[in-house]
Amino acid sequence: MTQDSDRSPELAAALAAASAAADISRAYYRGNFEVTTKADCTPVTQADVECEEAIKRVIFEAFPEDGFYGEETGRTDAAGDRLWLVDPIDGTKAFVRQYPFFSTQIALQVQGELVLGVSCGAMFDELAWAERGKGAWLNGQRLQVGDLDDPEKAAFSTGNLKSLAKTGGWARLAEFVGVSDRIRGYGDFYQYHLLAAGKIEAVIESDVNILDIAALSVIVTEAGGVFTDMNGRAPDLGTRSVIAANASLHKKLLERLQGFVD
């Protein structure tokens, strides 16, 4: 188990911010809250806004000179090269309909590289975190991706199938679906927690936003996995798709699916 003394000030702040947001989301989850629709036709609730405000307060109290990019409050750059990436409630549609596949996502990018990630599934009591070079952890237990690389024995999780189905590579994905041991859509943060823990072998997803997956990419990578978009590129602010798996299986998936989506 990790010791508090091993945690950087940045990780300590991110964990504290995630805890504050979890308290808010839990309090609203089964209660009354206002839902409005944003310009992109996605919902936003009081809980989203209050969670982000709480996260921002904690982060800025510790690092007032850093930049901040939040799902609800937008982006504020700083003079330096550090940017916090925050989705206060990733899975707002799930939150609104009262099923528990939502989470708080907090990541830190330094000089364009993602170096820290915290993923808090409040209703699952799952708190995952990772820092570059220090491993990945879930509720204090070390995470490690599995080594199974045979698609016929592997369990896959997929996301946003509607957008995947519109692409010319749908038939290529169907090849893996047809031979895999199990295909599920565990959804949002949870599929990446399962992957990092070695409980499933791969996640394939499109139509994502960097705020959805920044923290999770650090966690999966530090658990020994490979996390790229469908063209093999490392996550950046423009990432829109994901292939995540152990190194060997990732290579096989990328060979079949490269160019599937942007």
C-alpha positions in Angstrom: 0.0 0.0 0.0 1.2 3.5 -0.8 2.2 5.7 2.1 1.1 9.3 2.5 4.7 10.3 2.6 5.2 8.9 -0.9 2.6 11.3 -2.4 3.6 14.5 -4.1 1.9 17.7 -3.1 0.1 17.6 -6.5 -1.3 14.2 -5.8 -2.3 15.1 -2.3 -4.2 18.1 -3.7 -5.9 16.1 -6.4 -7.0 13.4 -3.9 -8.4 16.1 -1.6 -10.2 17.8 -4.4 -11.7 14.4 -5.6 -12.9 13.7 -2.0 -14.6 17.1 -1.8 -16.3 16.5 -5.1 -17.4 13.0 -4.1 -19.1 14.5 -1.0 -21.1 16.8 -3.2 -22.1 14.3 -5.8 -23.2 11.8 -3.2 -25.3 14.4 -1.5 -27.1 15.3 -4.7 -27.3 11.8 -6.2 -30.7 10.8 -4.9 -31.9 14.3 -4.2 -33.5 17.1 -6.1 -31.2 19.1 -8.5 -31.7 21.4 -11.4 -30.8 20.1 -14.9 -30.1 22.4 -17.8 -28.9 21.8 -21.3 -25.6 23.2 -22.6 -24.9 24.4 -26.1 -23.7 21.0 -27.2 -27.0 19.5 -26.1 -25.5 17.7 -23.1 -27.0 18.0 -19.6 -25.4 19.9 -16.7 -26.6 19.9 -13.1 -25.9 21.9 -9.9 -23.8 19.1 -8.8 -21.5 19.4 -11.8 -20.9 23.1 -11.2 -20.5 22.8 -7.4 -18.1 19.8 -7.8 -15.9 21.8 -10.2 -15.9 24.8 -8.0 -14.9 22.7 -5.0 -12.1 21.1 -7.0 -10.9 24.4 -8.3 -10.7 25.9 -4.8 -8.6 23.0 -3.5 -6.2 23.1 -6.5 -5.8 26.8 -6.5 -5.2 26.9 -2.8 -2.3 24.6 -3.3 -1.1 25.8 -6.7 -2.4 29.3 -7.4 -0.2 29.8 -10.4 -1.3 26.8 -12.4 -3.7 26.6 -15.3 -7.1 25.0 -15.1 -9.3 23.4 -17.8 -12.7 22.3 -16.4 -15.7 20.8 -18.2 -18.0 23.5 -16.8 -15.9 26.6 -16.3 -13.6 26.3 -19.3 -9.9 26.9 -19.6 -7.7 29.4 -17.8 -4.0 29.2 -18.8 -1.2 30.2 -16.5 2.2 31.7 -17.3 3.8 28.3 -16.6 3.5 24.9 -18.3 1.2 23.2 -15.9 -2.5 22.6 -16.6 -5.1 20.8 -14.5 -7.7 18.9 -16.5 -11.0 18.3 -14.7 -14.3 16.7 -15.4 -16.2 17.1 -12.1 -18.9 14.6 -13.0 -17.9 12.5 -16.0 -21.2 10.7 -16.9 -23.7 13.4 -16.1 -26.4 11.5 -18.1 -25.9 8.5 -15.8 -26.0 10.8 -12.7 -29.2 12.5 -13.9 -30.9 9.1 -14.4 -29.6 7.8 -11.1 -27.3 5.0 -12.1 -23.9 5.0 -10.6 -21.6 5.0 -13.7 -20.3 8.5 -13.1 -17.0 9.7 -11.7 -14.7 12.7 -11.0 -11.7 12.9 -13.2 -8.6 15.1 -12.3 -5.4 15.1 -14.2 -2.2 17.2 -14.4 -0.4 18.0 -17.6 3.1 19.4 -17.5 4.9 20.6 -20.6 2.3 18.8 -22.7 2.7 15.4 -20.9 0.1 13.9 -18.6 1.9 13.1 -15.3 -0.9 12.5 -12.7 -4.4 11.1 -12.7 -7.1 10.7 -10.1 -10.4 8.8 -10.9 -13.1 8.7 -8.2 -16.2 6.6 -8.6 -18.1 7.9 -5.7 -21.0 5.4 -5.8 -18.6 2.5 -6.3 -16.3 3.6 -3.4 -13.5 3.3 -5.9 -10.6 5.8 -5.8 -7.8 5.2 -8.3 -4.7 7.3 -8.8 -1.3 7.3 -10.4 1.7 9.5 -10.9 4.3 9.0 -13.6 6.9 6.5 -12.5 5.2 5.7 -9.2 2.7 3.1 -10.3 -1.1 3.0 -10.2 -3.3 2.3 -7.2 -7.0 1.6 -6.4 -8.1 2.1 -2.8 -4.5 1.7 -1.8 -3.8 -1.6 -3.7 -1.3 -1.7 -6.6 -2.8 -2.1 -10.0 -1.4 -4.2 -12.8 -2.9 -4.9 -16.3 -3.2 -8.5 -17.3 -0.9 -10.2 -19.8 -3.5 -12.2 -21.7 -3.0 -11.3 -25.4 -5.2 -13.8 -27.3 -8.3 -12.1 -28.6 -10.2 -15.3 -28.4 -9.7 -15.5 -24.7 -9.9 -11.7 -24.0 -12.7 -9.6 -22.5 -13.2 -6.3 -24.1 -15.2 -3.2 -23.1 -16.5 -0.8 -25.7 -17.8 2.7 -25.5 -19.9 5.0 -27.7 -20.9 2.3 -30.2 -23.2 4.7 -32.0 -20.3 6.8 -33.3 -18.2 3.7 -34.0 -21.0 2.2 -36.1 -20.9 5.2 -38.4 -17.4 4.5 -39.5 -16.0 2.5 -42.3 -14.1 0.3 -39.9 -17.1 -1.2 -38.2 -16.6 -4.5 -39.9 -13.0 -4.7 -38.6 -14.3 -4.2 -35.1 -16.8 -6.9 -35.7 -14.0 -9.4 -36.3 -12.8 -8.9 -32.7 -16.4 -9.0 -31.4 -16.9 -12.3 -33.2 -13.9 -14.1 -31.7 -13.5 -12.5 -28.3 -14.4 -14.3 -25.1 -16.6 -11.5 -23.8 -17.7 -8.1 -25.0 -19.3 -5.7 -22.6 -19.9 -1.9 -22.4 -18.9 -1.4 -18.7 -18.9 2.3 -19.4 -17.1 5.5 -18.6 -14.5 5.3 -15.8 -15.3 1.8 -14.7 -14.0 0.0 -17.7 -10.6 1.6 -17.3 -10.5 0.6 -13.6 -11.2 -3.0 -14.6 -8.5 -2.8 -17.3 -5.9 -1.4 -14.9 -6.8 -4.1 -12.4 -6.3 -6.9 -14.9 -10.0 -7.9 -14.9 -10.6 -7.2 -18.5 -8.1 -7.0 -21.4 -8.9 -4.0 -23.5 -11.1 -0.9 -23.9 -12.1 0.5 -27.3 -13.9 3.8 -27.4 -14.6 6.7 -29.6 -16.2 10.2 -29.4 -14.3 11.0 -26.1 -13.1 14.3 -24.7 -9.6 14.6 -23.2 -11.2 15.6 -19.9 -13.0 12.2 -19.8 -9.8 10.1 -20.2 -6.8 12.2 -19.2 -6.6 10.8 -15.7 -7.5 7.3 -16.8 -4.7 7.3 -19.3 -2.1 7.9 -16.6 -3.7 5.2 -14.4 -3.7 2.6 -17.2 -0.2 3.4 -18.3 1.2 3.3 -14.8 -0.5 -0.1 -14.4 1.6 -1.4 -17.3 -0.9 -0.8 -20.1 -0.7 1.1 -23.4 -3.2 3.9 -24.0 -3.5 5.6 -27.3 -6.0 6.9 -29.8 -7.0 4.8 -32.8 -4.1 6.1 -34.7 -1.5 5.1 -32.1 -1.0 8.6 -30.8 -0.5 9.4 -27.1 -3.4 11.3 -25.5 -3.4 15.1 -25.9 -5.9 17.9 -25.8 -7.4 16.8 -29.1 -7.8 13.1 -28.4 -11.2 11.7 -29.6 -10.7 7.9 -29.5 -9.1 5.2 -27.4 -7.4 1.8 -27.7 -6.2 0.7 -24.3 -4.7 -2.7 -23.5 -1.5 -4.5 -22.5 1.3 -3.9 -25.0 0.9 -7.1 -27.0 -2.9 -7.0 -27.3 -2.8 -3.2 -28.0 -0.5 -3.9 -31.0 -2.9 -6.4 -32.4 -5.9 -4.1 -32.0 -4.1 -1.1 -33.5 -3.1 -3.1 -36.5 -6.7 -3.9 -37.2 -8.3 -0.7 -36.1 -5.8 2.0 -37.1 -7.6 4.9 -38.8 -11.0 3.6 -37.6 -11.8 7.2 -36.4 -9.8 10.4 -36.0 
